[in-house]
Amino acid sequence: MIERTAVIAAAAGLHARPAAAFAYAAAELPVPVEIAKASAPELSVQADSLLGVMSLDVAQGDRVVLRATGAGAEQSLETLVQLLEAWQ
């Protein structure tokens, strides 16, 4: 299992529009990805679940942990980390 950490850049955190865009991007990846707050990594949800992502209550500046396994996992996580850290 590959794991990456990202810091949320979006001013709204992962709520509404950013969460929807993130979940959509995760659904397009070749491997399933889990996301959790770094402060509670055991409470992970599927990254392609809009309601799951929003339930994490992630705010701007929070750290999240992304996990994936399989062919393409490393590139998939890199794509999502860049997305999370680039939003304004």
Biopython code that builds the backbone (N, CA, C, O; Angstrom):
import numpy as np
from Bio.PDB.StructureBuilder import StructureBuilder

atoms = [
    (1, "MET", "N", (0.851, -1.180, 0.000)),
    (1, "MET", "CA", (0.000, 0.000, 0.000)),
    (1, "MET", "C", (0.890, 1.235, 0.000)),
    (1, "MET", "O", (1.850, 1.334, 0.765)),
    (2, "ILE", "N", (0.555, 2.154, -0.858)),
    (2, "ILE", "CA", (1.283, 3.414, -0.960)),
    (2, "ILE", "C", (0.477, 4.474, -0.223)),
    (2, "ILE", "O", (-0.752, 4.484, -0.292)),
    (3, "GLU", "N", (1.162, 5.360, 0.478)),
    (3, "GLU", "CA", (0.502, 6.386, 1.271)),
    (3, "GLU", "C", (1.165, 7.725, 1.007)),
    (3, "GLU", "O", (2.390, 7.823, 0.934)),
    (4, "ARG", "N", (0.347, 8.748, 0.865)),
    (4, "ARG", "CA", (0.848, 10.125, 0.671)),
    (4, "ARG", "C", (0.055, 11.052, 1.580)),
    (4, "ARG", "O", (-1.101, 10.782, 1.906)),
    (5, "THR", "N", (0.681, 12.135, 1.982)),
    (5, "THR", "CA", (0.033, 13.152, 2.809)),
    (5, "THR", "C", (-0.072, 14.440, 2.007)),
    (5, "THR", "O", (0.837, 14.787, 1.252)),
    (6, "ALA", "N", (-1.184, 15.145, 2.172)),
    (6, "ALA", "CA", (-1.393, 16.415, 1.484)),
    (6, "ALA", "C", (-1.960, 17.423, 2.479)),
    (6, "ALA", "O", (-2.628, 17.055, 3.445)),
    (7, "VAL", "N", (-1.685, 18.691, 2.228)),
    (7, "VAL", "CA", (-2.245, 19.783, 3.023)),
    (7, "VAL", "C", (-3.311, 20.458, 2.170)),
    (7, "VAL", "O", (-3.045, 20.829, 1.027)),
    (8, "ILE", "N", (-4.495, 20.619, 2.706)),
    (8, "ILE", "CA", (-5.626, 21.172, 1.969)),
    (8, "ILE", "C", (-5.446, 22.671, 1.743)),
    (8, "ILE", "O", (-5.278, 23.438, 2.691)),
    (9, "ALA", "N", (-5.484, 23.072, 0.480)),
    (9, "ALA", "CA", (-5.282, 24.483, 0.130)),
    (9, "ALA", "C", (-6.591, 25.255, -0.033)),
    (9, "ALA", "O", (-6.609, 26.471, 0.160)),
    (10, "ALA", "N", (-7.674, 24.582, -0.382)),
    (10, "ALA", "CA", (-8.941, 25.269, -0.656)),
    (10, "ALA", "C", (-9.446, 26.002, 0.583)),
    (10, "ALA", "O", (-9.470, 25.444, 1.680)),
    (11, "ALA", "N", (-9.848, 27.252, 0.395)),
    (11, "ALA", "CA", (-10.335, 28.065, 1.504)),
    (11, "ALA", "C", (-11.549, 27.433, 2.181)),
    (11, "ALA", "O", (-11.738, 27.593, 3.386)),
    (12, "ALA", "N", (-12.361, 26.725, 1.424)),
    (12, "ALA", "CA", (-13.550, 26.075, 1.978)),
    (12, "ALA", "C", (-13.253, 24.678, 2.497)),
    (12, "ALA", "O", (-14.156, 23.990, 2.973)),
    (13, "GLY", "N", (-12.008, 24.253, 2.413)),
    (13, "GLY", "CA", (-11.680, 22.883, 2.795)),
    (13, "GLY", "C", (-12.263, 21.925, 1.769)),
    (13, "GLY", "O", (-12.429, 22.287, 0.604)),
    (14, "LEU", "N", (-12.571, 20.720, 2.186)),
    (14, "LEU", "CA", (-13.182, 19.748, 1.261)),
    (14, "LEU", "C", (-14.687, 19.728, 1.473)),
    (14, "LEU", "O", (-15.251, 18.732, 1.926)),
    (15, "HIS", "N", (-15.327, 20.835, 1.141)),
    (15, "HIS", "CA", (-16.772, 20.952, 1.240)),
    (15, "HIS", "C", (-17.335, 21.345, -0.111)),
    (15, "HIS", "O", (-16.696, 22.074, -0.870)),
    (16, "ALA", "N", (-18.519, 20.866, -0.409)),
    (16, "ALA", "CA", (-19.255, 21.194, -1.619)),
    (16, "ALA", "C", (-18.434, 21.046, -2.897)),
    (16, "ALA", "O", (-18.069, 19.934, -3.278)),
    (17, "ARG", "N", (-18.148, 22.146, -3.548)),
    (17, "ARG", "CA", (-17.503, 22.093, -4.860)),
    (17, "ARG", "C", (-16.127, 21.412, -4.848)),
    (17, "ARG", "O", (-15.894, 20.543, -5.688)),
    (18, "PRO", "N", (-15.205, 21.761, -3.942)),
    (18, "PRO", "CA", (-13.913, 21.067, -3.944)),
    (18, "PRO", "C", (-14.057, 19.565, -3.664)),
    (18, "PRO", "O", (-13.342, 18.755, -4.255)),
    (19, "ALA", "N", (-14.959, 19.198, -2.783)),
    (19, "ALA", "CA", (-15.162, 17.776, -2.474)),
    (19, "ALA", "C", (-15.708, 17.034, -3.686)),
    (19, "ALA", "O", (-15.302, 15.905, -3.964)),
    (20, "ALA", "N", (-16.620, 17.662, -4.401)),
    (20, "ALA", "CA", (-17.189, 17.037, -5.595)),
    (20, "ALA", "C", (-16.120, 16.858, -6.674)),
    (20, "ALA", "O", (-16.040, 15.803, -7.302)),
    (21, "ALA", "N", (-15.311, 17.876, -6.886)),
    (21, "ALA", "CA", (-14.248, 17.781, -7.890)),
    (21, "ALA", "C", (-13.222, 16.720, -7.495)),
    (21, "ALA", "O", (-12.729, 15.983, -8.348)),
    (22, "PHE", "N", (-12.904, 16.643, -6.209)),
    (22, "PHE", "CA", (-11.954, 15.650, -5.720)),
    (22, "PHE", "C", (-12.517, 14.231, -5.911)),
    (22, "PHE", "O", (-11.819, 13.349, -6.411)),
    (23, "ALA", "N", (-13.764, 14.020, -5.517)),
    (23, "ALA", "CA", (-14.381, 12.693, -5.637)),
    (23, "ALA", "C", (-14.480, 12.279, -7.106)),
    (23, "ALA", "O", (-14.253, 11.116, -7.440)),
    (24, "TYR", "N", (-14.812, 13.213, -7.970)),
    (24, "TYR", "CA", (-14.888, 12.915, -9.402)),
    (24, "TYR", "C", (-13.512, 12.515, -9.935)),
    (24, "TYR", "O", (-13.392, 11.543, -10.681)),
    (25, "ALA", "N", (-12.480, 13.259, -9.553)),
    (25, "ALA", "CA", (-11.119, 12.943, -9.997)),
    (25, "ALA", "C", (-10.699, 11.570, -9.485)),
    (25, "ALA", "O", (-10.073, 10.804, -10.217)),
    (26, "ALA", "N", (-11.034, 11.255, -8.244)),
    (26, "ALA", "CA", (-10.685, 9.953, -7.666)),
    (26, "ALA", "C", (-11.407, 8.818, -8.397)),
    (26, "ALA", "O", (-10.840, 7.741, -8.583)),
    (27, "ALA", "N", (-12.638, 9.054, -8.803)),
    (27, "ALA", "CA", (-13.420, 8.027, -9.509)),
    (27, "ALA", "C", (-12.835, 7.712, -10.882)),
    (27, "ALA", "O", (-13.045, 6.619, -11.409)),
    (28, "GLU", "N", (-12.111, 8.653, -11.459)),
    (28, "GLU", "CA", (-11.524, 8.471, -12.786)),
    (28, "GLU", "C", (-10.186, 7.722, -12.747)),
    (28, "GLU", "O", (-9.655, 7.358, -13.797)),
    (29, "LEU", "N", (-9.646, 7.490, -11.568)),
    (29, "LEU", "CA", (-8.336, 6.851, -11.438)),
    (29, "LEU", "C", (-8.432, 5.333, -11.620)),
    (29, "LEU", "O", (-9.500, 4.753, -11.423)),
    (30, "PRO", "N", (-7.321, 4.688, -11.995)),
    (30, "PRO", "CA", (-7.344, 3.251, -12.257)),
    (30, "PRO", "C", (-7.332, 2.384, -10.990)),
    (30, "PRO", "O", (-7.495, 1.167, -11.078)),
    (31, "VAL", "N", (-7.139, 2.996, -9.813)),
    (31, "VAL", "CA", (-7.108, 2.233, -8.558)),
    (31, "VAL", "C", (-8.020, 2.904, -7.534)),
    (31, "VAL", "O", (-8.199, 4.121, -7.574)),
    (32, "PRO", "N", (-8.598, 2.127, -6.618)),
    (32, "PRO", "CA", (-9.378, 2.742, -5.545)),
    (32, "PRO", "C", (-8.460, 3.455, -4.564)),
    (32, "PRO", "O", (-7.376, 2.967, -4.243)),
    (33, "VAL", "N", (-8.901, 4.607, -4.094)),
    (33, "VAL", "CA", (-8.108, 5.429, -3.176)),
    (33, "VAL", "C", (-8.935, 5.681, -1.922)),
    (33, "VAL", "O", (-10.140, 5.920, -1.996)),
    (34, "GLU", "N", (-8.272, 5.626, -0.770)),
    (34, "GLU", "CA", (-8.889, 5.983, 0.504)),
    (34, "GLU", "C", (-8.321, 7.317, 0.952)),
    (34, "GLU", "O", (-7.175, 7.646, 0.646)),
    (35, "ILE", "N", (-9.132, 8.091, 1.684)),
    (35, "ILE", "CA", (-8.685, 9.356, 2.251)),
    (35, "ILE", "C", (-9.130, 9.415, 3.701)),
    (35, "ILE", "O", (-10.208, 8.935, 4.054)),
    (36, "ALA", "N", (-8.281, 10.014, 4.543)),
    (36, "ALA", "CA", (-8.594, 10.205, 5.958)),
    (36, "ALA", "C", (-7.877, 11.449, 6.449)),
    (36, "ALA", "O", (-6.866, 11.856, 5.877)),
    (37, "LYS", "N", (-8.395, 12.049, 7.503)),
    (37, "LYS", "CA", (-7.667, 13.127, 8.159)),
    (37, "LYS", "C", (-6.414, 12.522, 8.769)),
    (37, "LYS", "O", (-6.455, 11.407, 9.289)),
    (38, "ALA", "N", (-5.325, 13.227, 8.713)),
    (38, "ALA", "CA", (-4.078, 12.735, 9.293)),
    (38, "ALA", "C", (-4.221, 12.541, 10.799)),
    (38, "ALA", "O", (-3.552, 11.687, 11.381)),
    (39, "SER", "N", (-5.082, 13.324, 11.431)),
    (39, "SER", "CA", (-5.285, 13.207, 12.873)),
    (39, "SER", "C", (-6.137, 12.001, 13.256)),
    (39, "SER", "O", (-6.197, 11.637, 14.431)),
    (40, "ALA", "N", (-6.799, 11.375, 12.276)),
    (40, "ALA", "CA", (-7.636, 10.192, 12.531)),
    (40, "ALA", "C", (-7.540, 9.236, 11.342)),
    (40, "ALA", "O", (-8.541, 8.989, 10.670)),
    (41, "PRO", "N", (-6.344, 8.695, 11.074)),
    (41, "PRO", "CA", (-6.152, 7.879, 9.876)),
    (41, "PRO", "C", (-6.982, 6.600, 9.842)),
    (41, "PRO", "O", (-7.192, 6.026, 8.774)),
    (42, "GLU", "N", (-7.449, 6.155, 10.990)),
    (42, "GLU", "CA", (-8.263, 4.936, 11.019)),
    (42, "GLU", "C", (-9.687, 5.172, 10.514)),
    (42, "GLU", "O", (-10.416, 4.211, 10.270)),
    (43, "LEU", "N", (-10.087, 6.408, 10.356)),
    (43, "LEU", "CA", (-11.435, 6.750, 9.889)),
    (43, "LEU", "C", (-11.419, 7.104, 8.405)),
    (43, "LEU", "O", (-11.898, 8.170, 8.017)),
    (44, "SER", "N", (-10.880, 6.229, 7.583)),
    (44, "SER", "CA", (-10.766, 6.516, 6.153)),
    (44, "SER", "C", (-12.076, 6.237, 5.426)),
    (44, "SER", "O", (-12.888, 5.422, 5.864)),
    (45, "VAL", "N", (-12.262, 6.926, 4.312)),
    (45, "VAL", "CA", (-13.418, 6.729, 3.438)),
    (45, "VAL", "C", (-12.907, 6.573, 2.010)),
    (45, "VAL", "O", (-11.763, 6.916, 1.712)),
    (46, "GLN", "N", (-13.741, 6.065, 1.148)),
    (46, "GLN", "CA", (-13.380, 5.960, -0.263)),
    (46, "GLN", "C", (-13.327, 7.369, -0.856)),
    (46, "GLN", "O", (-14.254, 8.159, -0.682)),
    (47, "ALA", "N", (-12.253, 7.669, -1.544)),
    (47, "ALA", "CA", (-12.047, 9.012, -2.096)),
    (47, "ALA", "C", (-13.045, 9.361, -3.192)),
    (47, "ALA", "O", (-13.263, 10.540, -3.470)),
    (48, "ASP", "N", (-13.654, 8.358, -3.818)),
    (48, "ASP", "CA", (-14.626, 8.649, -4.879)),
    (48, "ASP", "C", (-16.047, 8.830, -4.355)),
    (48, "ASP", "O", (-16.987, 8.958, -5.139)),
    (49, "SER", "N", (-16.207, 8.841, -3.034)),
    (49, "SER", "CA", (-17.518, 9.037, -2.411)),
    (49, "SER", "C", (-17.657, 10.482, -1.940)),
    (49, "SER", "O", (-17.008, 10.890, -0.977)),
    (50, "LEU", "N", (-18.497, 11.248, -2.616)),
    (50, "LEU", "CA", (-18.688, 12.654, -2.254)),
    (50, "LEU", "C", (-19.136, 12.783, -0.802)),
    (50, "LEU", "O", (-18.580, 13.585, -0.051)),
    (51, "LEU", "N", (-20.127, 12.006, -0.405)),
    (51, "LEU", "CA", (-20.615, 12.103, 0.977)),
    (51, "LEU", "C", (-19.550, 11.666, 1.976)),
    (51, "LEU", "O", (-19.422, 12.256, 3.049)),
    (52, "GLY", "N", (-18.791, 10.639, 1.627)),
    (52, "GLY", "CA", (-17.707, 10.193, 2.500)),
    (52, "GLY", "C", (-16.662, 11.278, 2.691)),
    (52, "GLY", "O", (-16.238, 11.553, 3.814)),
    (53, "VAL", "N", (-16.248, 11.895, 1.590)),
    (53, "VAL", "CA", (-15.236, 12.952, 1.654)),
    (53, "VAL", "C", (-15.749, 14.132, 2.480)),
    (53, "VAL", "O", (-15.018, 14.674, 3.308)),
    (54, "MET", "N", (-16.993, 14.526, 2.257)),
    (54, "MET", "CA", (-17.547, 15.647, 3.013)),
    (54, "MET", "C", (-17.694, 15.309, 4.494)),
    (54, "MET", "O", (-17.589, 16.194, 5.343)),
    (55, "SER", "N", (-17.938, 14.038, 4.811)),
    (55, "SER", "CA", (-18.110, 13.636, 6.211)),
    (55, "SER", "C", (-16.816, 13.759, 7.017)),
    (55, "SER", "O", (-16.860, 13.777, 8.247)),
    (56, "LEU", "N", (-15.680, 13.842, 6.349)),
    (56, "LEU", "CA", (-14.406, 13.978, 7.059)),
    (56, "LEU", "C", (-14.256, 15.349, 7.711)),
    (56, "LEU", "O", (-13.446, 15.515, 8.624)),
    (57, "ASP", "N", (-15.032, 16.335, 7.249)),
    (57, "ASP", "CA", (-14.990, 17.689, 7.804)),
    (57, "ASP", "C", (-13.568, 18.258, 7.766)),
    (57, "ASP", "O", (-13.019, 18.675, 8.785)),
    (58, "VAL", "N", (-12.992, 18.261, 6.560)),
    (58, "VAL", "CA", (-11.622, 18.724, 6.356)),
    (58, "VAL", "C", (-11.624, 20.220, 6.047)),
    (58, "VAL", "O", (-12.326, 20.674, 5.143)),
    (59, "ALA", "N", (-10.840, 20.975, 6.798)),
    (59, "ALA", "CA", (-10.755, 22.429, 6.627)),
    (59, "ALA", "C", (-9.436, 22.809, 5.957)),
    (59, "ALA", "O", (-8.520, 21.994, 5.846)),
    (60, "GLN", "N", (-9.361, 24.061, 5.514)),
    (60, "GLN", "CA", (-8.117, 24.570, 4.916)),
    (60, "GLN", "C", (-6.980, 24.414, 5.922)),
    (60, "GLN", "O", (-7.124, 24.736, 7.101)),
    (61, "GLY", "N", (-5.847, 23.913, 5.432)),
    (61, "GLY", "CA", (-4.680, 23.722, 6.272)),
    (61, "GLY", "C", (-4.604, 22.365, 6.943)),
    (61, "GLY", "O", (-3.555, 21.992, 7.469)),
    (62, "ASP", "N", (-5.714, 21.612, 6.933)),
    (62, "ASP", "CA", (-5.687, 20.263, 7.507)),
    (62, "ASP", "C", (-4.833, 19.342, 6.648)),
    (62, "ASP", "O", (-4.718, 19.532, 5.437)),
    (63, "ARG", "N", (-4.243, 18.352, 7.283)),
    (63, "ARG", "CA", (-3.492, 17.317, 6.576)),
    (63, "ARG", "C", (-4.399, 16.106, 6.388)),
    (63, "ARG", "O", (-5.128, 15.702, 7.294)),
    (64, "VAL", "N", (-4.331, 15.538, 5.182)),
    (64, "VAL", "CA", (-5.056, 14.304, 4.896)),
    (64, "VAL", "C", (-4.070, 13.247, 4.425)),
    (64, "VAL", "O", (-3.007, 13.560, 3.889)),
    (65, "VAL", "N", (-4.441, 12.002, 4.634)),
    (65, "VAL", "CA", (-3.641, 10.871, 4.199)),
    (65, "VAL", "C", (-4.403, 10.158, 3.087)),
    (65, "VAL", "O", (-5.584, 9.845, 3.234)),
    (66, "LEU", "N", (-3.721, 9.908, 1.982)),
    (66, "LEU", "CA", (-4.293, 9.179, 0.852)),
    (66, "LEU", "C", (-3.587, 7.840, 0.748)),
    (66, "LEU", "O", (-2.365, 7.770, 0.881)),
    (67, "ARG", "N", (-4.352, 6.766, 0.509)),
    (67, "ARG", "CA", (-3.778, 5.422, 0.387)),
    (67, "ARG", "C", (-4.348, 4.722, -0.834)),
    (67, "ARG", "O", (-5.529, 4.857, -1.152)),
    (68, "ALA", "N", (-3.486, 3.968, -1.513)),
    (68, "ALA", "CA", (-3.913, 3.183, -2.673)),
    (68, "ALA", "C", (-2.975, 2.001, -2.858)),
    (68, "ALA", "O", (-1.824, 2.028, -2.422)),
    (69, "THR", "N", (-3.482, 0.970, -3.506)),
    (69, "THR", "CA", (-2.701, -0.222, -3.812)),
    (69, "THR", "C", (-2.967, -0.613, -5.253)),
    (69, "THR", "O", (-4.081, -0.459, -5.755)),
    (70, "GLY", "N", (-1.942, -1.117, -5.910)),
    (70, "GLY", "CA", (-2.115, -1.640, -7.258)),
    (70, "GLY", "C", (-1.339, -0.865, -8.293)),
    (70, "GLY", "O", (-0.685, 0.137, -8.000)),
    (71, "ALA", "N", (-1.430, -1.362, -9.520)),
    (71, "ALA", "CA", (-0.742, -0.718, -10.642)),
    (71, "ALA", "C", (-1.309, 0.678, -10.851)),
    (71, "ALA", "O", (-2.518, 0.849, -11.006)),
    (72, "GLY", "N", (-0.443, 1.657, -10.853)),
    (72, "GLY", "CA", (-0.867, 3.041, -11.041)),
    (72, "GLY", "C", (-1.153, 3.775, -9.748)),
    (72, "GLY", "O", (-1.564, 4.935, -9.777)),
    (73, "ALA", "N", (-0.943, 3.118, -8.604)),
    (73, "ALA", "CA", (-1.256, 3.752, -7.317)),
    (73, "ALA", "C", (-0.413, 4.994, -7.070)),
    (73, "ALA", "O", (-0.933, 6.025, -6.641)),
    (74, "GLU", "N", (0.875, 4.901, -7.337)),
    (74, "GLU", "CA", (1.761, 6.036, -7.071)),
    (74, "GLU", "C", (1.363, 7.267, -7.881)),
    (74, "GLU", "O", (1.269, 8.365, -7.333)),
    (75, "GLN", "N", (1.130, 7.092, -9.176)),
    (75, "GLN", "CA", (0.741, 8.216, -10.032)),
    (75, "GLN", "C", (-0.645, 8.739, -9.643)),
    (75, "GLN", "O", (-0.886, 9.946, -9.677)),
    (76, "SER", "N", (-1.548, 7.838, -9.278)),
    (76, "SER", "CA", (-2.889, 8.252, -8.870)),
    (76, "SER", "C", (-2.834, 9.139, -7.633)),
    (76, "SER", "O", (-3.492, 10.178, -7.575)),
    (77, "LEU", "N", (-2.050, 8.727, -6.649)),
    (77, "LEU", "CA", (-1.929, 9.535, -5.442)),
    (77, "LEU", "C", (-1.264, 10.870, -5.727)),
    (77, "LEU", "O", (-1.659, 11.888, -5.159)),
    (78, "GLU", "N", (-0.275, 10.883, -6.587)),
    (78, "GLU", "CA", (0.391, 12.133, -6.952)),
    (78, "GLU", "C", (-0.604, 13.098, -7.596)),
    (78, "GLU", "O", (-0.593, 14.294, -7.303)),
    (79, "THR", "N", (-1.451, 12.585, -8.459)),
    (79, "THR", "CA", (-2.477, 13.412, -9.109)),
    (79, "THR", "C", (-3.393, 14.045, -8.078)),
    (79, "THR", "O", (-3.679, 15.240, -8.154)),
    (80, "LEU", "N", (-3.859, 13.254, -7.109)),
    (80, "LEU", "CA", (-4.779, 13.779, -6.097)),
    (80, "LEU", "C", (-4.090, 14.741, -5.140)),
    (80, "LEU", "O", (-4.692, 15.735, -4.733)),
    (81, "VAL", "N", (-2.847, 14.469, -4.773)),
    (81, "VAL", "CA", (-2.100, 15.381, -3.901)),
    (81, "VAL", "C", (-1.951, 16.741, -4.587)),
    (81, "VAL", "O", (-2.166, 17.777, -3.957)),
    (82, "GLN", "N", (-1.594, 16.745, -5.845)),
    (82, "GLN", "CA", (-1.449, 18.002, -6.585)),
    (82, "GLN", "C", (-2.766, 18.765, -6.627)),
    (82, "GLN", "O", (-2.787, 19.987, -6.484)),
    (83, "LEU", "N", (-3.858, 18.046, -6.822)),
    (83, "LEU", "CA", (-5.183, 18.673, -6.852)),
    (83, "LEU", "C", (-5.503, 19.317, -5.501)),
    (83, "LEU", "O", (-5.932, 20.470, -5.452)),
    (84, "LEU", "N", (-5.302, 18.597, -4.427)),
    (84, "LEU", "CA", (-5.624, 19.105, -3.090)),
    (84, "LEU", "C", (-4.758, 20.294, -2.697)),
    (84, "LEU", "O", (-5.230, 21.210, -2.023)),
    (85, "GLU", "N", (-3.512, 20.288, -3.108)),
    (85, "GLU", "CA", (-2.595, 21.345, -2.696)),
    (85, "GLU", "C", (-2.592, 22.554, -3.634)),
    (85, "GLU", "O", (-1.942, 23.558, -3.341)),
    (86, "ALA", "N", (-3.305, 22.471, -4.750)),
    (86, "ALA", "CA", (-3.309, 23.561, -5.723)),
    (86, "ALA", "C", (-4.551, 24.446, -5.641)),
    (86, "ALA", "O", (-4.502, 25.589, -6.093)),
    (87, "TRP", "N", (-5.650, 23.967, -5.087)),
    (87, "TRP", "CA", (-6.877, 24.760, -5.022)),
    (87, "TRP", "C", (-6.682, 26.018, -4.222)),
    (87, "TRP", "O", (-5.953, 26.033, -3.231)),
    (88, "GLN", "N", (-7.334, 27.071, -4.654)),
    (88, "GLN", "CA", (-7.266, 28.347, -3.946)),
    (88, "GLN", "C", (-8.575, 28.727, -3.374)),
    (88, "GLN", "O", (-8.692, 29.778, -2.744)),
]
sb = StructureBuilder()
sb.init_structure("model")
sb.init_model(0)
sb.init_chain("A")
sb.init_seg("    ")
for serial, (resi, resn, name, xyz) in enumerate(atoms, 1):
    if name == "N":
        sb.init_residue(resn, " ", resi, " ")
    sb.init_atom(name, np.array(xyz, "f"), 0.0, 1.0, " ", f" {name:<3s}", serial, name[0])
structure = sb.get_structure()
